[in-house]
Amino acid sequence: MFYIHHTSCISPQQTFAEINIDLLKDAIENKLRAAEPSYEGIPTGVLRRMGKAVRMGVGTALPLIKRITKPVNGIIIGTANGGMEDCIKFLNQIIDYDEGMLAPGNFVQSTPNAIAAQIGLLTNNRNYNITHVHRGLSFENAMMDAAMMLKEYPANSYLLGGIDEISTYNYNIEWLGGWYKKEPVSISDLYQKNSQGSIAGEGASMYIVSAEKLNALAAVDDVLILHSTNEEIITSQLKAFIDKNAKGGNIDLLLTGENGDSRLLKYYTAAEKLVDKDTSVARFKHMTGEYTTAAAFAVWLACEILSGMKIPGHLIKYKANSNFNKRILIYNNYKGLQHSFVLINKVE
């Protein structure tokens, strides 16, 4: 499909600039909030007007854009909620000021496409600029868009990313819906708690992608998305995906989005049974929490592993081999309805 050349990630853990994922930051009140940097590349006057999702998106994108010699030919972002916190602030202003003189800042920052727009404005990029908003498959749809653009324009390169924030409004809605745990839970106990719900998370991951193999960190070979709650359908689709791309199970590592929600465990258990006995299994959502574009973090993590990063023990669920650095299959699902499979290979 395409090659990944540069990556950048802001998450609840130390994944930006100097990376250290051996030491983990724990959740506070069942929320894993992003560890934001100082955002030195963003002008101060612009930064103070940005909502959190926009800050994280721009903050991860600018270091990548500075690394490359020519401008990207497009900006492709996946986000389910964008700047939801700013959206609620603006709606509250309408009530507080009785539809009078409203401050435009919150409105400008509140739309999902504000992230891609701000990156385009700050980098003077007037090329293809699009935001995919598909709930738990937002980032995966952005990946497929990038793949189609590169198939049509193989000489191009694109900025690809996935961003979402914890907003008070969304957190309350999801908590009432039973998607977050009612009792306080540490990330070290997340997978041991046999209860419904997970912990809330947020983050931003960005990539420079192209059709050029030279100097690439990793290759995204295939992406499959589907909507279903039927375990048999999901299992059969995953088996077909593996048979098509990995010759019946030639996968070093299965990286899953298992999140501690007892209702979703059956899907991940079924996926683990499908891979070869020599395939190791790892989990990542104790690092990020659950959010709609968490798969973007999984891709960042896969790229780091394929680049030679030693996998910390806290990631491993089942270790079948010591070689994780050739072929990684990511399986993520959102609320048991939206499922995605991403196959990432080391470039040799």
C-alpha positions in Angstrom: 0.0 0.0 0.0 2.5 2.6 1.1 5.7 3.2 3.1 6.2 5.1 6.4 9.3 7.3 6.5 9.0 9.5 9.6 6.9 9.2 12.8 5.9 11.4 15.7 3.7 10.7 18.7 2.2 12.6 21.6 0.6 10.2 24.1 0.1 9.7 27.8 3.6 8.1 27.9 7.0 9.4 27.0 6.8 9.0 23.3 7.7 12.5 22.0 11.3 13.6 21.5 13.3 11.4 23.9 11.3 8.1 23.9 11.1 5.9 27.0 8.2 3.5 27.3 9.7 1.4 30.0 8.5 3.7 32.7 4.7 4.2 32.6 2.5 7.0 33.7 -0.6 5.8 35.5 -4.2 6.9 35.0 -5.7 9.6 37.2 -9.4 9.1 37.9 -9.4 6.5 35.1 -8.1 9.0 32.5 -4.8 8.8 30.8 -4.1 12.3 29.6 -1.5 13.1 27.1 1.9 14.3 28.2 2.1 17.5 26.2 5.5 19.0 25.3 6.3 22.7 25.2 5.4 23.0 21.5 8.4 25.2 20.7 7.6 25.1 17.0 4.2 26.8 17.4 4.1 30.6 17.7 3.0 31.6 21.2 0.1 33.8 20.0 -1.3 31.0 17.9 -0.7 28.3 20.6 -2.7 30.0 23.3 -5.8 30.1 21.1 -5.5 26.4 20.2 -7.7 23.7 21.8 -5.9 20.6 23.0 -6.6 18.3 20.0 -5.4 21.0 17.7 -2.2 21.6 19.8 -1.4 17.9 19.8 -2.0 17.5 16.1 0.0 20.5 15.1 2.7 19.6 17.7 3.2 16.2 16.3 3.1 17.3 12.6 5.6 20.2 12.6 8.7 18.2 13.6 8.0 15.8 10.7 7.4 18.5 8.2 10.7 20.2 9.2 12.6 16.9 8.6 11.7 16.6 4.9 13.2 18.6 2.1 10.0 19.3 0.1 6.5 20.0 1.1 4.0 17.1 1.4 1.4 16.9 -1.3 -1.4 16.6 1.2 -2.6 16.4 4.8 -4.8 13.5 5.7 -6.1 13.4 9.3 -8.4 10.9 11.1 -10.3 12.1 14.2 -13.7 11.1 15.6 -14.2 14.2 17.8 -11.7 16.8 16.8 -11.9 19.8 19.2 -15.0 18.6 21.1 -14.1 20.6 24.2 -14.0 23.8 22.3 -17.2 22.9 20.6 -19.0 22.6 23.9 -17.4 25.9 25.1 -18.8 27.6 22.1 -22.3 26.1 22.5 -22.3 27.2 26.2 -21.4 30.8 25.1 -24.5 30.9 22.9 -26.5 30.3 26.0 -24.5 32.5 28.4 -24.5 35.5 26.0 -28.0 34.9 24.7 -26.7 34.5 21.1 -25.0 37.9 21.4 -21.4 38.8 20.8 -19.6 35.5 20.8 -15.8 34.9 20.9 -15.0 33.2 17.6 -11.9 31.3 18.8 -13.7 28.3 20.3 -15.9 28.0 17.2 -12.9 28.1 14.9 -11.1 25.4 16.9 -14.1 23.2 17.4 -14.6 21.6 14.1 -12.9 18.2 13.3 -11.1 19.6 10.3 -9.5 22.4 12.4 -6.4 20.2 13.0 -5.7 19.6 9.3 -6.5 23.3 8.6 -4.1 24.6 11.2 -1.3 22.4 10.0 -1.9 23.6 6.4 -2.0 27.3 7.5 1.2 27.1 9.6 3.1 25.3 6.9 1.7 27.3 4.1 0.5 24.1 2.5 -2.4 24.6 0.0 -2.5 21.0 -1.3 -5.0 18.2 -0.6 -6.4 18.7 2.9 -9.0 16.3 4.3 -10.3 15.0 7.6 -11.9 11.6 8.1 -14.5 11.4 10.8 -15.7 7.8 11.2 -15.8 7.2 14.9 -13.6 4.2 15.8 -12.3 3.8 12.2 -11.4 7.4 11.5 -7.6 6.8 11.3 -8.0 3.6 9.3 -10.1 5.4 6.7 -7.4 8.1 6.6 -4.8 5.3 5.9 -6.9 4.0 3.0 -7.3 7.5 1.6 -3.5 7.9 1.7 -3.0 4.5 0.0 -5.5 5.5 -2.8 -3.8 8.9 -3.3 -0.4 7.3 -3.5 -1.6 4.7 -6.0 -2.9 7.5 -8.2 0.1 9.8 -7.6 3.1 7.6 -6.7 5.6 10.5 -6.8 3.8 12.3 -4.0 4.2 12.2 -0.2 1.5 12.9 2.5 1.2 13.8 6.1 -1.0 11.1 7.7 -2.3 11.3 11.3 -4.8 10.3 13.9 -5.8 12.5 16.9 -8.4 12.6 19.6 -8.7 14.2 23.0 -10.5 13.5 26.3 -13.3 16.1 26.4 -15.5 16.5 29.5 -18.7 16.1 27.4 -17.6 13.0 25.6 -16.2 11.4 28.8 -19.5 11.9 30.6 -21.5 10.4 27.7 -19.2 7.4 27.4 -19.1 6.9 31.2 -22.9 6.9 31.4 -23.0 4.5 28.4 -20.9 2.0 30.4 -17.7 2.3 28.3 -15.5 3.4 31.2 -14.9 1.5 34.4 -17.0 2.6 37.4 -14.3 1.7 39.9 -10.8 3.3 40.0 -8.2 1.1 38.2 -4.5 1.2 37.8 -3.0 0.5 34.4 -1.1 -2.4 36.0 -4.5 -4.0 36.8 -6.4 -3.1 33.7 -6.3 -6.5 32.1 -7.0 -8.4 35.3 -10.2 -6.6 36.2 -13.1 -8.8 35.0 -15.5 -5.9 34.5 -17.1 -3.8 31.8 -15.5 -0.7 30.5 -12.0 0.6 30.1 -10.1 3.8 30.9 -10.2 7.0 28.9 -7.3 8.0 26.7 -6.1 10.5 24.1 -3.1 11.2 21.8 -1.8 12.2 18.4 0.3 10.2 16.0 1.7 11.5 12.7 3.5 10.0 9.8 5.2 11.0 6.5 4.1 8.4 4.0 4.9 7.8 0.3 5.2 5.1 -2.3 9.0 5.3 -2.2 10.7 2.3 -0.5 14.2 3.9 -0.1 15.0 4.8 3.5 11.5 3.8 4.8 10.9 2.7 8.4 8.1 0.3 7.6 5.7 -0.8 4.9 1.9 -0.8 5.5 0.9 -3.8 3.4 -2.8 -4.0 3.9 -5.7 -2.5 5.9 -9.1 -4.1 6.4 -12.1 -2.5 8.2 -15.5 -4.0 9.0 -18.6 -3.3 11.0 -20.1 -6.3 12.9 -20.8 -7.7 16.3 -20.8 -11.2 15.0 -17.8 -13.1 16.3 -17.9 -15.6 13.5 -17.9 -13.0 10.8 -14.9 -11.2 12.4 -13.0 -14.4 12.8 -13.5 -15.5 9.2 -12.5 -12.0 7.9 -9.4 -12.0 10.0 -8.5 -15.6 8.8 -8.9 -14.5 5.2 -6.8 -11.4 5.9 -4.0 -13.5 7.3 -4.2 -16.2 4.6 -4.1 -13.4 1.9 -1.2 -11.4 3.3 0.9 -13.7 5.6 0.8 -17.1 3.9 -1.3 -18.8 6.5 0.2 -17.2 9.6 3.8 -15.9 9.0 3.4 -13.1 11.6 6.0 -12.3 14.3 3.7 -10.2 16.6 0.0 -9.8 17.0 -0.5 -6.3 18.6 -4.1 -6.0 19.9 -6.2 -3.2 21.3 -7.4 -5.3 24.3 -8.6 -2.7 26.7 -9.8 -4.5 29.9 -13.5 -4.4 28.9 -14.8 -7.9 29.6 -17.4 -7.6 26.8 -14.7 -7.2 24.1 -12.3 -9.9 25.3 -13.9 -12.6 23.2 -12.9 -10.8 20.0 -9.3 -10.6 20.9 -9.2 -14.1 22.3 -10.5 -15.4 18.9 -7.9 -13.4 17.1 -5.1 -14.9 19.2 -6.3 -18.4 18.4 -6.0 -17.7 14.6 -2.4 -16.8 14.5 0.4 -19.3 14.3 1.8 -20.8 17.6 5.1 -19.1 16.9 3.4 -15.6 16.9 3.8 -13.5 20.1 0.9 -11.4 21.4 1.2 -7.9 22.8 -1.3 -5.3 24.1 -1.0 -1.5 24.1 -4.0 0.2 25.6 -2.7 0.2 29.2 -0.3 2.9 27.7 -2.9 5.0 26.0 -6.3 4.2 27.3 -9.3 3.7 25.0 -10.1 6.3 22.4 -11.4 6.3 18.9 -8.1 6.7 17.0 -5.9 4.5 19.3 -5.0 2.5 16.2 -2.8 5.4 15.2 -0.7 4.9 18.3 -0.5 1.1 17.6 1.0 1.9 14.1 3.6 4.3 15.8 4.5 1.5 18.2 4.8 -1.1 15.4 7.2 1.3 13.5 9.3 1.7 16.6 9.5 -2.1 17.1 10.3 -2.7 13.5 13.1 -0.1 13.8 14.7 -2.1 16.6 13.2 -0.8 19.8 13.3 -3.4 22.6 9.8 -4.3 23.6 9.1 -3.7 27.3 7.7 -6.7 29.3 4.6 -4.8 30.1 3.5 -5.0 26.5 3.8 -8.7 26.2 0.8 -11.0 26.8 2.3 -14.1 25.3 5.9 -14.5 24.1 6.4 -17.3 21.5 9.6 -16.0 20.0 12.3 -13.3 20.5 12.0 -11.8 17.0 9.3 -9.2 16.7 10.9 -7.1 14.1 9.7 -8.3 10.7 6.0 -8.6 10.5 3.4 -7.1 12.8 -0.4 -7.5 12.6 -2.5 -4.9 14.5 -6.1 -5.8 15.5 -8.2 -3.1 17.1 -11.9 -2.8 17.7 -14.1 0.0 19.0 -17.0 -0.9 21.2 -17.1 -4.4 19.6 -18.7 -3.0 16.4 -15.9 -1.4 14.4 -12.9 -3.6 13.7 -9.7 -3.0 11.9 -6.7 -5.2 10.8 -3.4 -3.5 9.7 -0.4 -5.5 8.5 3.0 -3.7 8.8 6.3 -5.1 7.6 9.9 -4.2 8.1 11.5 -2.8 4.9 14.4 -4.9 3.8 
